[in-house]
């Protein structure tokens, strides 16, 4: 008596990874490729808006 169904209060590794992924989806993830930019690389689509505009562009 007094023992709960196996809950130790610890979060398993896979559960924690799921929480991390969920926060990325909800809060977003902003990554700046500092070394890549410093090396002179130019991104074709520096923003998601530009990438999505090109993706859904319809040519008639």
C-alpha distance matrix in Angstrom:
0.0 3.8 5.6 8.5 10.9 12.7 14.4 15.6 18.1 21.0 23.6 24.9 28.6 29.5 27.6 29.4 32.7 32.1 31.6 34.8 36.8 35.7 36.9 40.2 40.7 39.9 41.5 44.2 45.1 48.3 49.7 53.0 54.7 56.4 57.8 59.0 60.8 62.3 63.6 65.5 63.5 63.9 61.3 62.8 60.2 59.0 57.0 54.8 57.2 60.2 58.4 57.2 60.7 62.2 59.7 60.3 64.0 66.0 69.6 72.0
3.8 0.0 3.8 6.5 9.9 11.4 12.1 13.0 15.1 18.2 21.0 22.7 26.5 27.5 25.4 26.8 30.3 29.8 29.0 32.1 34.3 33.1 34.0 37.4 38.1 37.1 38.6 41.3 42.3 45.4 46.8 50.1 51.9 53.5 55.0 56.2 58.0 59.4 60.9 62.8 60.9 61.3 58.7 60.2 57.6 56.3 54.2 52.2 54.5 57.6 55.9 54.8 58.3 59.9 57.5 58.2 61.9 64.0 67.5 70.0
5.6 3.8 0.0 3.8 6.7 7.7 8.9 10.0 12.6 15.4 18.0 19.4 23.1 24.1 22.2 23.8 27.2 26.8 26.3 29.4 31.4 30.5 31.6 34.9 35.6 34.9 36.4 38.9 39.7 42.9 44.2 47.5 49.1 50.8 52.2 53.3 55.2 56.7 58.0 59.9 58.0 58.4 55.8 57.4 54.9 53.6 51.7 49.6 52.1 55.0 53.2 52.2 55.7 57.2 54.7 55.5 59.2 61.4 64.9 67.4
8.5 6.5 3.8 0.0 3.8 5.7 6.3 8.6 10.7 13.5 15.6 17.1 20.9 21.5 19.3 21.1 24.4 23.7 23.2 26.4 28.3 27.2 28.5 31.7 32.2 31.6 33.2 35.7 36.7 40.0 41.4 44.8 46.5 48.4 49.9 50.8 52.6 54.3 55.6 57.4 55.3 55.6 52.9 54.3 51.7 50.6 48.5 46.3 48.7 51.7 49.9 48.7 52.2 53.8 51.3 52.0 55.7 57.8 61.3 63.8
10.9 9.9 6.7 3.8 0.0 3.8 5.7 8.9 11.2 13.3 14.6 15.4 19.1 19.3 17.3 19.7 22.6 21.8 21.8 25.1 26.6 25.6 27.4 30.4 30.7 30.4 32.3 34.6 35.6 39.0 40.2 43.7 45.3 47.4 48.7 49.5 51.4 53.2 54.3 56.0 53.8 54.0 51.2 52.5 50.0 49.1 47.1 44.8 47.2 50.0 48.0 46.9 50.4 51.8 49.1 49.8 53.6 55.5 59.0 61.4
12.7 11.4 7.7 5.7 3.8 0.0 3.8 6.2 9.1 10.4 12.1 12.6 16.3 16.9 15.3 17.5 20.4 20.1 20.3 23.3 25.0 24.6 26.2 29.0 29.7 29.7 31.3 33.4 34.0 37.2 38.2 41.6 43.0 45.0 46.1 47.0 49.1 50.7 51.7 53.6 51.5 52.0 49.3 50.8 48.5 47.5 45.7 43.5 46.2 48.9 46.8 45.9 49.6 50.7 48.2 49.2 52.9 55.0 58.4 61.0
14.4 12.1 8.9 6.3 5.7 3.8 0.0 3.8 5.6 7.6 9.4 10.8 14.6 15.5 13.4 15.0 18.3 18.0 17.6 20.6 22.6 22.0 23.2 26.3 27.1 26.8 28.3 30.5 31.1 34.4 35.5 38.9 40.5 42.3 43.7 44.7 46.6 48.2 49.4 51.3 49.2 49.6 47.0 48.5 46.1 44.9 43.1 41.0 43.6 46.4 44.5 43.7 47.3 48.6 46.2 47.2 50.9 53.1 56.6 59.2
15.6 13.0 10.0 8.6 8.9 6.2 3.8 0.0 3.8 5.5 8.5 10.2 13.8 15.6 13.8 14.6 18.1 18.6 17.9 20.4 22.9 22.6 23.5 26.4 27.7 27.5 28.5 30.6 30.9 33.9 34.8 38.0 39.5 41.1 42.3 43.6 45.5 46.9 48.1 50.2 48.4 49.0 46.6 48.4 46.1 44.7 43.1 41.3 44.0 46.8 45.0 44.4 48.0 49.3 47.1 48.3 51.9 54.3 57.7 60.5
18.1 15.1 12.6 10.7 11.2 9.1 5.6 3.8 0.0 3.8 6.7 9.6 12.9 14.7 12.4 12.5 16.3 16.7 15.3 17.8 20.6 20.0 20.4 23.6 25.0 24.5 25.2 27.6 28.0 30.9 32.0 35.2 36.9 38.4 40.0 41.3 43.0 44.3 45.8 47.8 46.0 46.5 44.1 46.0 43.5 41.9 40.2 38.6 41.2 44.0 42.4 41.9 45.4 46.9 44.8 46.0 49.5 52.1 55.5 58.4
21.0 18.2 15.4 13.5 13.3 10.4 7.6 5.5 3.8 0.0 3.8 6.4 9.4 11.7 10.0 9.8 13.4 14.4 13.5 15.5 18.3 18.4 18.9 21.6 23.4 23.3 23.9 25.9 25.8 28.7 29.5 32.6 34.1 35.6 36.9 38.2 40.1 41.4 42.7 44.8 43.0 43.7 41.4 43.3 41.1 39.6 38.1 36.5 39.4 42.0 40.2 39.9 43.5 44.8 42.7 44.1 47.6 50.2 53.6 56.5
23.6 21.0 18.0 15.6 14.6 12.1 9.4 8.5 6.7 3.8 0.0 3.8 6.6 8.3 6.2 6.2 9.7 10.6 9.9 12.1 14.6 14.9 15.7 18.2 19.9 20.1 20.9 22.6 22.6 25.6 26.4 29.7 31.2 33.0 34.3 35.4 37.3 38.8 40.1 42.0 40.0 40.6 38.1 39.9 37.6 36.3 34.7 33.0 35.9 38.5 36.6 36.3 39.9 41.1 39.0 40.4 43.9 46.5 49.8 52.8
24.9 22.7 19.4 17.1 15.4 12.6 10.8 10.2 9.6 6.4 3.8 0.0 3.8 5.6 5.2 6.1 8.6 9.9 10.6 12.4 14.3 15.3 16.7 18.6 20.2 21.1 22.1 23.2 22.9 26.0 26.4 29.7 30.7 32.7 33.7 34.5 36.8 38.4 39.2 41.2 39.1 39.8 37.4 39.1 37.1 36.0 34.6 32.9 35.9 38.2 36.1 35.8 39.6 40.4 38.1 39.8 43.3 45.8 49.0 51.9
28.6 26.5 23.1 20.9 19.1 16.3 14.6 13.8 12.9 9.4 6.6 3.8 0.0 3.8 5.4 5.2 6.2 8.6 9.9 10.6 12.4 14.2 15.5 16.8 18.6 20.1 20.8 21.4 20.6 23.5 23.5 26.7 27.4 29.5 30.3 31.1 33.4 35.0 35.7 37.7 35.6 36.5 34.1 36.0 34.1 33.1 32.0 30.4 33.6 35.7 33.5 33.5 37.3 37.9 35.7 37.6 41.0 43.6 46.6 49.7
29.5 27.5 24.1 21.5 19.3 16.9 15.5 15.6 14.7 11.7 8.3 5.6 3.8 0.0 3.8 5.4 5.0 6.2 8.7 9.8 10.6 12.3 14.4 15.5 16.7 18.4 19.7 20.2 19.7 22.9 23.1 26.5 27.3 29.8 30.6 31.0 33.3 35.2 35.8 37.5 35.1 35.7 33.1 34.5 32.6 31.9 30.7 28.6 31.8 33.9 31.5 31.2 35.0 35.6 33.2 34.9 38.4 40.8 43.9 46.9
27.6 25.4 22.2 19.3 17.3 15.3 13.4 13.8 12.4 10.0 6.2 5.2 5.4 3.8 0.0 3.8 5.4 5.0 6.3 8.7 9.9 10.5 12.5 14.4 15.5 16.5 18.0 19.1 19.3 22.6 23.4 27.0 28.3 30.7 32.0 32.4 34.4 36.4 37.3 38.9 36.5 36.8 34.0 35.4 33.2 32.3 30.7 28.6 31.5 33.9 31.7 31.2 34.9 35.9 33.5 34.9 38.5 40.9 44.2 47.1
29.4 26.8 23.8 21.1 19.7 17.5 15.0 14.6 12.5 9.8 6.2 6.1 5.2 5.4 3.8 0.0 3.8 5.3 5.0 6.3 8.7 9.8 10.7 12.6 14.4 15.3 16.1 17.2 16.9 20.0 20.7 24.2 25.6 27.7 29.1 29.8 31.7 33.5 34.7 36.3 34.2 34.6 32.1 33.8 31.5 30.3 28.8 27.1 30.1 32.5 30.6 30.4 34.0 35.1 33.0 34.6 38.1 40.8 44.0 47.1
32.7 30.3 27.2 24.4 22.6 20.4 18.3 18.1 16.3 13.4 9.7 8.6 6.2 5.0 5.4 3.8 0.0 3.8 5.4 5.0 6.2 8.6 10.0 10.7 12.6 14.3 15.1 15.4 14.8 18.0 18.3 21.8 22.9 25.4 26.6 27.0 29.0 31.0 31.9 33.5 31.1 31.6 28.9 30.5 28.4 27.4 26.1 24.3 27.5 29.7 27.5 27.5 31.2 32.0 29.8 31.7 35.0 37.7 40.9 44.0
32.1 29.8 26.8 23.7 21.8 20.1 18.0 18.6 16.7 14.4 10.6 9.9 8.6 6.2 5.0 5.3 3.8 0.0 3.8 5.4 5.1 6.1 8.7 9.9 10.7 12.3 14.0 14.6 14.9 18.4 19.4 23.1 24.5 27.2 28.7 28.7 30.5 32.8 33.8 35.0 32.4 32.5 29.5 30.7 28.4 27.6 25.8 23.6 26.5 28.9 26.8 26.2 29.9 30.9 28.6 30.0 33.5 36.0 39.3 42.3
31.6 29.0 26.3 23.2 21.8 20.3 17.6 17.9 15.3 13.5 9.9 10.6 9.9 8.7 6.3 5.0 5.4 3.8 0.0 3.8 5.5 5.0 6.2 8.7 9.9 10.5 11.7 13.2 13.8 17.3 18.7 22.4 24.3 26.7 28.6 28.9 30.4 32.6 33.9 35.1 32.8 32.7 29.8 31.2 28.6 27.4 25.5 23.5 26.2 28.9 27.2 26.6 30.1 31.5 29.5 30.8 34.2 36.9 40.3 43.3
34.8 32.1 29.4 26.4 25.1 23.3 20.6 20.4 17.8 15.5 12.1 12.4 10.6 9.8 8.7 6.3 5.0 5.4 3.8 0.0 3.8 5.4 5.3 6.4 8.9 10.0 10.3 10.9 10.7 14.0 15.1 18.7 20.5 22.9 24.8 25.2 26.6 28.8 30.1 31.4 29.2 29.2 26.6 28.2 25.7 24.3 22.7 21.0 24.0 26.5 24.8 24.7 28.2 29.4 27.7 29.3 32.6 35.5 38.7 41.9
36.8 34.3 31.4 28.3 26.6 25.0 22.6 22.9 20.6 18.3 14.6 14.3 12.4 10.6 9.9 8.7 6.2 5.1 5.5 3.8 0.0 3.8 5.5 5.1 6.4 8.7 9.9 9.8 9.9 13.5 14.7 18.4 20.0 22.9 24.7 24.5 26.0 28.5 29.6 30.6 28.0 27.8 24.8 26.0 23.5 22.6 20.8 18.6 21.6 24.0 22.1 21.7 25.3 26.4 24.4 26.0 29.4 32.2 35.4 38.5
35.7 33.1 30.5 27.2 25.6 24.6 22.0 22.6 20.0 18.4 14.9 15.3 14.2 12.3 10.5 9.8 8.6 6.1 5.0 5.4 3.8 0.0 3.8 5.4 5.2 6.2 8.4 9.4 10.9 14.6 16.6 20.4 22.5 25.3 27.4 27.2 28.3 31.0 32.3 33.0 30.4 29.8 26.7 27.7 24.8 23.9 21.5 19.2 21.7 24.5 22.9 21.9 25.4 27.0 25.0 26.0 29.5 32.2 35.6 38.5
36.9 34.0 31.6 28.5 27.4 26.2 23.2 23.5 20.4 18.9 15.7 16.7 15.5 14.4 12.5 10.7 10.0 8.7 6.2 5.3 5.5 3.8 0.0 3.8 5.4 5.0 5.5 7.3 8.7 12.2 14.6 18.2 20.7 23.2 25.6 25.8 26.6 29.0 30.7 31.5 29.2 28.6 25.7 27.0 24.0 22.5 20.2 18.4 20.8 23.8 22.6 22.0 25.3 27.1 25.5 26.7 29.9 32.9 36.3 39.3
40.2 37.4 34.9 31.7 30.4 29.0 26.3 26.4 23.6 21.6 18.2 18.6 16.8 15.5 14.4 12.6 10.7 9.9 8.7 6.4 5.1 5.4 3.8 0.0 3.8 5.5 5.3 4.7 5.5 9.2 11.4 15.1 17.5 20.2 22.6 22.4 23.2 25.9 27.4 28.0 25.6 24.9 22.0 23.3 20.3 19.0 16.8 15.0 17.8 20.5 19.1 18.8 22.2 23.8 22.3 23.8 26.9 30.0 33.2 36.4
40.7 38.1 35.6 32.2 30.7 29.7 27.1 27.7 25.0 23.4 19.9 20.2 18.6 16.7 15.5 14.4 12.6 10.7 9.9 8.9 6.4 5.2 5.4 3.8 0.0 3.8 5.8 5.5 7.7 11.3 13.8 17.4 19.7 22.7 25.2 24.5 25.2 28.2 29.5 29.7 27.0 25.9 22.7 23.4 20.2 19.4 16.8 14.2 16.5 19.5 18.0 17.0 20.4 22.2 20.4 21.4 24.8 27.6 31.0 34.0
39.9 37.1 34.9 31.6 30.4 29.7 26.8 27.5 24.5 23.3 20.1 21.1 20.1 18.4 16.5 15.3 14.3 12.3 10.5 10.0 8.7 6.2 5.0 5.5 3.8 0.0 3.8 5.8 9.1 12.4 15.4 18.9 21.7 24.3 27.1 26.7 27.0 29.8 31.6 31.7 29.3 28.0 24.9 25.6 22.2 21.0 18.1 15.8 17.6 20.9 20.0 18.8 21.9 24.1 22.6 23.2 26.4 29.2 32.8 35.6
41.5 38.6 36.4 33.2 32.3 31.3 28.3 28.5 25.2 23.9 20.9 22.1 20.8 19.7 18.0 16.1 15.1 14.0 11.7 10.3 9.9 8.4 5.5 5.3 5.8 3.8 0.0 3.8 6.9 9.6 12.9 16.2 19.3 21.5 24.5 24.5 24.5 27.1 29.2 29.4 27.3 26.1 23.2 24.4 21.1 19.3 16.5 15.0 16.9 20.1 19.7 19.0 21.9 24.2 23.2 24.1 27.0 30.1 33.5 36.5
44.2 41.3 38.9 35.7 34.6 33.4 30.5 30.6 27.6 25.9 22.6 23.2 21.4 20.2 19.1 17.2 15.4 14.6 13.2 10.9 9.8 9.4 7.3 4.7 5.5 5.8 3.8 0.0 3.8 6.6 9.8 13.2 16.1 18.6 21.6 21.1 21.2 24.1 25.9 26.0 23.7 22.5 19.5 20.7 17.4 15.7 13.1 11.6 13.9 16.9 16.3 16.0 19.0 21.0 20.1 21.4 24.2 27.5 30.7 33.9
45.1 42.3 39.7 36.7 35.6 34.0 31.1 30.9 28.0 25.8 22.6 22.9 20.6 19.7 19.3 16.9 14.8 14.9 13.8 10.7 9.9 10.9 8.7 5.5 7.7 9.1 6.9 3.8 0.0 3.8 6.3 9.9 12.6 15.2 18.0 17.8 18.1 20.8 22.6 23.0 20.8 20.0 17.3 19.0 16.1 14.1 12.4 11.5 14.5 16.8 16.0 16.5 19.6 21.0 20.3 22.2 24.9 28.3 31.2 34.7
48.3 45.4 42.9 40.0 39.0 37.2 34.4 33.9 30.9 28.7 25.6 26.0 23.5 22.9 22.6 20.0 18.0 18.4 17.3 14.0 13.5 14.6 12.2 9.2 11.3 12.4 9.6 6.6 3.8 0.0 3.8 6.6 9.9 12.1 15.2 15.1 15.0 17.6 19.7 19.9 18.0 17.2 14.9 17.0 14.3 11.7 10.4 10.7 13.7 15.5 15.2 16.5 19.2 20.4 20.4 22.5 24.7 28.3 31.0 34.5
49.7 46.8 44.2 41.4 40.2 38.2 35.5 34.8 32.0 29.5 26.4 26.4 23.5 23.1 23.4 20.7 18.3 19.4 18.7 15.1 14.7 16.6 14.6 11.4 13.8 15.4 12.9 9.8 6.3 3.8 0.0 3.8 6.4 8.9 11.7 11.6 12.0 14.5 16.4 17.0 15.1 15.0 13.0 15.6 13.7 11.0 11.0 11.9 15.2 16.3 15.6 17.5 20.2 20.8 20.9 23.5 25.5 29.1 31.5 35.2
53.0 50.1 47.5 44.8 43.7 41.6 38.9 38.0 35.2 32.6 29.7 29.7 26.7 26.5 27.0 24.2 21.8 23.1 22.4 18.7 18.4 20.4 18.2 15.1 17.4 18.9 16.2 13.2 9.9 6.6 3.8 0.0 3.8 5.6 8.8 8.9 8.6 11.0 13.2 13.7 12.4 12.5 11.3 14.5 13.1 10.0 11.0 13.0 15.9 16.3 16.2 18.7 20.9 21.2 21.9 24.7 26.1 29.8 31.9 35.6
54.7 51.9 49.1 46.5 45.3 43.0 40.5 39.5 36.9 34.1 31.2 30.7 27.4 27.3 28.3 25.6 22.9 24.5 24.3 20.5 20.0 22.5 20.7 17.5 19.7 21.7 19.3 16.1 12.6 9.9 6.4 3.8 0.0 3.8 5.8 5.3 6.1 8.6 10.0 11.0 9.6 10.5 9.9 13.5 13.0 10.5 12.5 14.5 17.6 17.3 16.7 19.7 21.8 21.5 22.2 25.3 26.6 30.2 32.0 35.8
56.4 53.5 50.8 48.4 47.4 45.0 42.3 41.1 38.4 35.6 33.0 32.7 29.5 29.8 30.7 27.7 25.4 27.2 26.7 22.9 22.9 25.3 23.2 20.2 22.7 24.3 21.5 18.6 15.2 12.1 8.9 5.6 3.8 0.0 3.8 5.5 5.3 6.1 8.6 10.1 10.1 11.5 12.0 15.8 15.6 12.8 15.0 17.5 20.3 19.9 19.8 22.8 24.7 24.4 25.4 28.5 29.5 33.2 34.8 38.6
57.8 55.0 52.2 49.9 48.7 46.1 43.7 42.3 40.0 36.9 34.3 33.7 30.3 30.6 32.0 29.1 26.6 28.7 28.6 24.8 24.7 27.4 25.6 22.6 25.2 27.1 24.5 21.6 18.0 15.2 11.7 8.8 5.8 3.8 0.0 3.8 5.5 5.0 6.1 8.8 9.1 11.7 12.8 16.5 17.2 14.9 17.6 19.9 22.8 22.0 21.5 24.8 26.6 25.9 26.8 30.1 31.1 34.6 36.0 39.7
59.0 56.2 53.3 50.8 49.5 47.0 44.7 43.6 41.3 38.2 35.4 34.5 31.1 31.0 32.4 29.8 27.0 28.7 28.9 25.2 24.5 27.2 25.8 22.4 24.5 26.7 24.5 21.1 17.8 15.1 11.6 8.9 5.3 5.5 3.8 0.0 3.8 5.5 5.1 6.7 5.7 8.4 9.4 13.1 14.1 12.4 15.5 17.7 20.6 19.3 18.6 22.0 23.8 22.7 23.7 27.1 27.9 31.3 32.5 36.3
60.8 58.0 55.2 52.6 51.4 49.1 46.6 45.5 43.0 40.1 37.3 36.8 33.4 33.3 34.4 31.7 29.0 30.5 30.4 26.6 26.0 28.3 26.6 23.2 25.2 27.0 24.5 21.2 18.1 15.0 12.0 8.6 6.1 5.3 5.5 3.8 0.0 3.8 5.3 5.2 5.2 6.8 8.5 12.2 13.1 10.8 14.1 16.9 19.3 17.9 18.0 21.5 22.7 22.0 23.4 26.7 27.1 30.7 31.8 35.5
62.3 59.4 56.7 54.3 53.2 50.7 48.2 46.9 44.3 41.4 38.8 38.4 35.0 35.2 36.4 33.5 31.0 32.8 32.6 28.8 28.5 31.0 29.0 25.9 28.2 29.8 27.1 24.1 20.8 17.6 14.5 11.0 8.6 6.1 5.0 5.5 3.8 0.0 3.8 5.3 7.4 9.8 12.1 15.7 16.8 14.5 17.7 20.6 22.9 21.6 21.8 25.3 26.5 25.7 27.2 30.4 30.8 34.3 35.3 39.0
63.6 60.9 58.0 55.6 54.3 51.7 49.4 48.1 45.8 42.7 40.1 39.2 35.7 35.8 37.3 34.7 31.9 33.8 33.9 30.1 29.6 32.3 30.7 27.4 29.5 31.6 29.2 25.9 22.6 19.7 16.4 13.2 10.0 8.6 6.1 5.1 5.3 3.8 0.0 3.8 5.9 9.3 11.9 15.2 17.1 15.5 19.0 21.7 24.1 22.3 22.1 25.7 26.9 25.6 27.0 30.4 30.7 34.0 34.8 38.4
65.5 62.8 59.9 57.4 56.0 53.6 51.3 50.2 47.8 44.8 42.0 41.2 37.7 37.5 38.9 36.3 33.5 35.0 35.1 31.4 30.6 33.0 31.5 28.0 29.7 31.7 29.4 26.0 23.0 19.9 17.0 13.7 11.0 10.1 8.8 6.7 5.2 5.3 3.8 0.0 3.8 6.4 9.7 12.7 14.9 13.5 17.2 20.2 22.1 20.0 20.1 23.8 24.5 23.1 24.9 28.3 28.1 31.4 31.9 35.6
63.5 60.9 58.0 55.3 53.8 51.5 49.2 48.4 46.0 43.0 40.0 39.1 35.6 35.1 36.5 34.2 31.1 32.4 32.8 29.2 28.0 30.4 29.2 25.6 27.0 29.3 27.3 23.7 20.8 18.0 15.1 12.4 9.6 10.1 9.1 5.7 5.2 7.4 5.9 3.8 0.0 3.8 6.5 9.5 11.8 11.0 14.7 17.3 19.4 17.2 16.8 20.6 21.5 19.9 21.5 24.9 25.0 28.3 28.9 32.6
63.9 61.3 58.4 55.6 54.0 52.0 49.6 49.0 46.5 43.7 40.6 39.8 36.5 35.7 36.8 34.6 31.6 32.5 32.7 29.2 27.8 29.8 28.6 24.9 25.9 28.0 26.1 22.5 20.0 17.2 15.0 12.5 10.5 11.5 11.7 8.4 6.8 9.8 9.3 6.4 3.8 0.0 3.8 6.4 8.7 8.1 11.9 14.7 16.3 13.8 13.9 17.6 18.2 16.7 18.7 21.9 21.7 25.1 25.8 29.4
61.3 58.7 55.8 52.9 51.2 49.3 47.0 46.6 44.1 41.4 38.1 37.4 34.1 33.1 34.0 32.1 28.9 29.5 29.8 26.6 24.8 26.7 25.7 22.0 22.7 24.9 23.2 19.5 17.3 14.9 13.0 11.3 9.9 12.0 12.8 9.4 8.5 12.1 11.9 9.7 6.5 3.8 0.0 3.8 5.3 5.3 8.9 11.2 13.1 10.8 10.4 14.1 15.1 13.7 15.3 18.6 18.9 22.3 23.4 27.1
62.8 60.2 57.4 54.3 52.5 50.8 48.5 48.4 46.0 43.3 39.9 39.1 36.0 34.5 35.4 33.8 30.5 30.7 31.2 28.2 26.0 27.7 27.0 23.3 23.4 25.6 24.4 20.7 19.0 17.0 15.6 14.5 13.5 15.8 16.5 13.1 12.2 15.7 15.2 12.7 9.5 6.4 3.8 0.0 3.8 6.3 9.0 10.6 11.9 8.8 8.2 12.0 12.4 10.5 12.4 15.7 15.5 18.8 19.7 23.4
60.2 57.6 54.9 51.7 50.0 48.5 46.1 46.1 43.5 41.1 37.6 37.1 34.1 32.6 33.2 31.5 28.4 28.4 28.6 25.7 23.5 24.8 24.0 20.3 20.2 22.2 21.1 17.4 16.1 14.3 13.7 13.1 13.0 15.6 17.2 14.1 13.1 16.8 17.1 14.9 11.8 8.7 5.3 3.8 0.0 3.8 5.4 6.9 8.2 5.6 5.3 9.0 9.8 8.9 10.7 13.7 14.1 17.7 19.2 23.0
59.0 56.3 53.6 50.6 49.1 47.5 44.9 44.7 41.9 39.6 36.3 36.0 33.1 31.9 32.3 30.3 27.4 27.6 27.4 24.3 22.6 23.9 22.5 19.0 19.4 21.0 19.3 15.7 14.1 11.7 11.0 10.0 10.5 12.8 14.9 12.4 10.8 14.5 15.5 13.5 11.0 8.1 5.3 6.3 3.8 0.0 3.8 7.0 8.6 7.3 7.9 11.2 12.2 12.2 13.9 16.6 17.2 20.9 22.6 26.3
57.0 54.2 51.7 48.5 47.1 45.7 43.1 43.1 40.2 38.1 34.7 34.6 32.0 30.7 30.7 28.8 26.1 25.8 25.5 22.7 20.8 21.5 20.2 16.8 16.8 18.1 16.5 13.1 12.4 10.4 11.0 11.0 12.5 15.0 17.6 15.5 14.1 17.7 19.0 17.2 14.7 11.9 8.9 9.0 5.4 3.8 0.0 3.8 5.3 5.5 6.6 8.8 10.2 11.2 12.6 14.7 15.8 19.6 21.7 25.3
54.8 52.2 49.6 46.3 44.8 43.5 41.0 41.3 38.6 36.5 33.0 32.9 30.4 28.6 28.6 27.1 24.3 23.6 23.5 21.0 18.6 19.2 18.4 15.0 14.2 15.8 15.0 11.6 11.5 10.7 11.9 13.0 14.5 17.5 19.9 17.7 16.9 20.6 21.7 20.2 17.3 14.7 11.2 10.6 6.9 7.0 3.8 0.0 3.8 5.5 5.0 6.0 8.5 9.9 10.3 12.2 14.0 17.7 20.3 23.8
57.2 54.5 52.1 48.7 47.2 46.2 43.6 44.0 41.2 39.4 35.9 35.9 33.6 31.8 31.5 30.1 27.5 26.5 26.2 24.0 21.6 21.7 20.8 17.8 16.5 17.6 16.9 13.9 14.5 13.7 15.2 15.9 17.6 20.3 22.8 20.6 19.3 22.9 24.1 22.1 19.4 16.3 13.1 11.9 8.2 8.6 5.3 3.8 0.0 3.8 5.5 5.2 6.1 8.6 9.8 10.7 12.0 15.6 18.3 21.6
60.2 57.6 55.0 51.7 50.0 48.9 46.4 46.8 44.0 42.0 38.5 38.2 35.7 33.9 33.9 32.5 29.7 28.9 28.9 26.5 24.0 24.5 23.8 20.5 19.5 20.9 20.1 16.9 16.8 15.5 16.3 16.3 17.3 19.9 22.0 19.3 17.9 21.6 22.3 20.0 17.2 13.8 10.8 8.8 5.6 7.3 5.5 5.5 3.8 0.0 3.8 5.5 5.1 6.3 8.6 10.2 10.5 14.3 16.4 19.9
58.4 55.9 53.2 49.9 48.0 46.8 44.5 45.0 42.4 40.2 36.6 36.1 33.5 31.5 31.7 30.6 27.5 26.8 27.2 24.8 22.1 22.9 22.6 19.1 18.0 20.0 19.7 16.3 16.0 15.2 15.6 16.2 16.7 19.8 21.5 18.6 18.0 21.8 22.1 20.1 16.8 13.9 10.4 8.2 5.3 7.9 6.6 5.0 5.5 3.8 0.0 3.8 5.5 5.3 6.1 8.8 10.0 13.7 15.9 19.6
57.2 54.8 52.2 48.7 46.9 45.9 43.7 44.4 41.9 39.9 36.3 35.8 33.5 31.2 31.2 30.4 27.5 26.2 26.6 24.7 21.7 21.9 22.0 18.8 17.0 18.8 19.0 16.0 16.5 16.5 17.5 18.7 19.7 22.8 24.8 22.0 21.5 25.3 25.7 23.8 20.6 17.6 14.1 12.0 9.0 11.2 8.8 6.0 5.2 5.5 3.8 0.0 3.8 5.4 4.9 6.2 8.4 11.9 14.8 18.2
60.7 58.3 55.7 52.2 50.4 49.6 47.3 48.0 45.4 43.5 39.9 39.6 37.3 35.0 34.9 34.0 31.2 29.9 30.1 28.2 25.3 25.4 25.3 22.2 20.4 21.9 21.9 19.0 19.6 19.2 20.2 20.9 21.8 24.7 26.6 23.8 22.7 26.5 26.9 24.5 21.5 18.2 15.1 12.4 9.8 12.2 10.2 8.5 6.1 5.1 5.5 3.8 0.0 3.8 5.5 5.5 5.9 9.6 12.3 15.6
62.2 59.9 57.2 53.8 51.8 50.7 48.6 49.3 46.9 44.8 41.1 40.4 37.9 35.6 35.9 35.1 32.0 30.9 31.5 29.4 26.4 27.0 27.1 23.8 22.2 24.1 24.2 21.0 21.0 20.4 20.8 21.2 21.5 24.4 25.9 22.7 22.0 25.7 25.6 23.1 19.9 16.7 13.7 10.5 8.9 12.2 11.2 9.9 8.6 6.3 5.3 5.4 3.8 0.0 3.8 5.6 5.2 8.8 10.7 14.4
59.7 57.5 54.7 51.3 49.1 48.2 46.2 47.1 44.8 42.7 39.0 38.1 35.7 33.2 33.5 33.0 29.8 28.6 29.5 27.7 24.4 25.0 25.5 22.3 20.4 22.6 23.2 20.1 20.3 20.4 20.9 21.9 22.2 25.4 26.8 23.7 23.4 27.2 27.0 24.9 21.5 18.7 15.3 12.4 10.7 13.9 12.6 10.3 9.8 8.6 6.1 4.9 5.5 3.8 0.0 3.8 5.7 8.7 11.3 14.7
60.3 58.2 55.5 52.0 49.8 49.2 47.2 48.3 46.0 44.1 40.4 39.8 37.6 34.9 34.9 34.6 31.7 30.0 30.8 29.3 26.0 26.0 26.7 23.8 21.4 23.2 24.1 21.4 22.2 22.5 23.5 24.7 25.3 28.5 30.1 27.1 26.7 30.4 30.4 28.3 24.9 21.9 18.6 15.7 13.7 16.6 14.7 12.2 10.7 10.2 8.8 6.2 5.5 5.6 3.8 0.0 3.8 6.2 9.6 12.6
64.0 61.9 59.2 55.7 53.6 52.9 50.9 51.9 49.5 47.6 43.9 43.3 41.0 38.4 38.5 38.1 35.0 33.5 34.2 32.6 29.4 29.5 29.9 26.9 24.8 26.4 27.0 24.2 24.9 24.7 25.5 26.1 26.6 29.5 31.1 27.9 27.1 30.8 30.7 28.1 25.0 21.7 18.9 15.5 14.1 17.2 15.8 14.0 12.0 10.5 10.0 8.4 5.9 5.2 5.7 3.8 0.0 3.8 6.5 9.8
66.0 64.0 61.4 57.8 55.5 55.0 53.1 54.3 52.1 50.2 46.5 45.8 43.6 40.8 40.9 40.8 37.7 36.0 36.9 35.5 32.2 32.2 32.9 30.0 27.6 29.2 30.1 27.5 28.3 28.3 29.1 29.8 30.2 33.2 34.6 31.3 30.7 34.3 34.0 31.4 28.3 25.1 22.3 18.8 17.7 20.9 19.6 17.7 15.6 14.3 13.7 11.9 9.6 8.8 8.7 6.2 3.8 0.0 3.8 6.4
69.6 67.5 64.9 61.3 59.0 58.4 56.6 57.7 55.5 53.6 49.8 49.0 46.6 43.9 44.2 44.0 40.9 39.3 40.3 38.7 35.4 35.6 36.3 33.2 31.0 32.8 33.5 30.7 31.2 31.0 31.5 31.9 32.0 34.8 36.0 32.5 31.8 35.3 34.8 31.9 28.9 25.8 23.4 19.7 19.2 22.6 21.7 20.3 18.3 16.4 15.9 14.8 12.3 10.7 11.3 9.6 6.5 3.8 0.0 3.8
72.0 70.0 67.4 63.8 61.4 61.0 59.2 60.5 58.4 56.5 52.8 51.9 49.7 46.9 47.1 47.1 44.0 42.3 43.3 41.9 38.5 38.5 39.3 36.4 34.0 35.6 36.5 33.9 34.7 34.5 35.2 35.6 35.8 38.6 39.7 36.3 35.5 39.0 38.4 35.6 32.6 29.4 27.1 23.4 23.0 26.3 25.3 23.8 21.6 19.9 19.6 18.2 15.6 14.4 14.7 12.6 9.8 6.4 3.8 0.0
